[in-house]
Amino acid sequence: MARPDLNRRQLLGGLGGLFVASSFGFAALGTGADALASDADTRVRYWNLFSGGDGSNMVAMLDAFRAANPDIAVKDSTLQWGSPFYTKLAMAAAGNRAPDLGVMHLGRVTGFAPGRLLDPWDLGLLAKYGVREQDYNPTLWKRGVIDGKLYALPLDIHVQLCFYRKDVLKKAGLLGDDGRIVPVTSADEWFDVLKEAKRATKKGLQTIGMWNADQNFQWWFFVAFYTQLGGTWFNADDTEVTFDTDKAVQVLRFLRRHTTDGYSDPGFGGLASAEQFINGSPFVWEGNWSVPVYSGAKLDYGATPLPPVFGKQATHAESHSFVLPHQSDRGGAANEAAHRLAAYVVQHARQWAAGGHIPAYTPTLSTAAYKKLDPQSEYVSAMDHQATEPKVWFAGSTGILAQRVGPIVVSSTMGSAEPETAAGRMKKALTQLLATKNPMDGKTAAEGGAA
């Protein structure tokens, strides 16, 4: 599957990368291409999928590691985002040509045949270099555990946010004394906010951009609000679909109302919505990776997790995580250096936070330096109410689950299908996927069981 917002993120990420690098005094360019020719005692091959601003930040962090650890040469390679990356990583692991260290979205780990295509982390080595389970949000850490072993070491969580223009909301009387958007606790309150914001918005601008026609974003928004309602997907054994179509209809109607009530223009795609926000549109729902772009544009804005319109706080979250692609002879100096590199980057994630991501290493969140980051410190609470996809092999960022059900959500949001019909189709798709075998190991979700 192609990267869903490739052009937008290439453009905006590039601008954001320059802003982030300059704000922290980092070099925006760097390479590990000459690592194999260095005189270092140990060499580590590292594959990642970071481009744009994220790529610039990662390069800066790797260069800092190299400076602090001259005995380790890091050969980093950036591969194409999305399915091409995962396909190449799987083939390399299966053919015993895998790098020493890799990056994956945490939601994709369960489907990557842990134990066959991924090797578990050595907790003793991680502790040796300063990273322990107690340094993590418990829910996040457990997502990386399969059959009692840690297969993914989270670097961050990246979340869907409600970006808002403070200048417009102040004009509409929607800012509190703390300079942040007034609290919202129900769908009716949220649409009241949109109504007042629309009155204060310049003509020609939509009230909120929300990626109406994008299957990935609509799916991510659905996951957030369905989780707010306490919705579930499957039973504990992954043998039965527990998807609640009544709750799903509530969410689908909520998403659709933004268009039918005239607050979101379905003709505006993601890039157009970002441009509208920069030009004065009061709201846009977007991933935290847009923080460097809006900060670089010198906007007076804030960002919060998606509004808790169904009473319970929950916003969609994924995680970039370090993994150990399978090597038949894993061990020795290169393996220890991979643990050392991952631990270093995790502990120095304040740099990574400048790109909008929430560091997974919780000691970072309590530092004065992190608390000064704005608006990052405004939405850091998302760490404690993550809405994630179910822990099954076909889930994860742009995975099969999103490909199957995302278009169904879009059909409701855009008005080509009624919410009741869409909810039924979603449950049918979930039932089919639950019975489907993972091509990585030939097992269904129930047979592969994520502990």
Buried (B, 14 or more C-beta within 10 A) or exposed (E): BEBBBBEBBEBBBBBBBBBBBEEEEBEBEBEBEEBEEBEBEBBBBBBBBBBBBBBBBBBBBBBBBBEEBEEBBBBBBBBBBBBBBBEBBBEBBBEEEBBBBBBBBBBBBBBBBBBEBBBBBBBEBBBEBBBEEEBBBEEBBEBBBBEEBBBBBBBBBBBBBBBBBBBBBEBBEBBEEEEBBBEBEEBEBBBBBBBBBBEBBEEEBBBBBBBBBBBBBBBBBBBBBBBBBEBBBBEEEBEEBEBBBEBBBBBBBBBBBBBEEEBBBBEBBBBBBBBBBBEBBBBBBBBBBBBBBBBBBEBEBBBBBBBBBBEEBBBBBBBBBBBBBBBEEBEEEBBBBBBBBBBBBBBBBBBBBBBBBBBBBBBBBEEEEBEEBEBBBBBBEBBEBBBBBBBBBBBBBBBBBBBBBBBBBBBBBBEEBBBBBBBBBBBBBBBEBBEBEBEBBEEBBBEBBBE
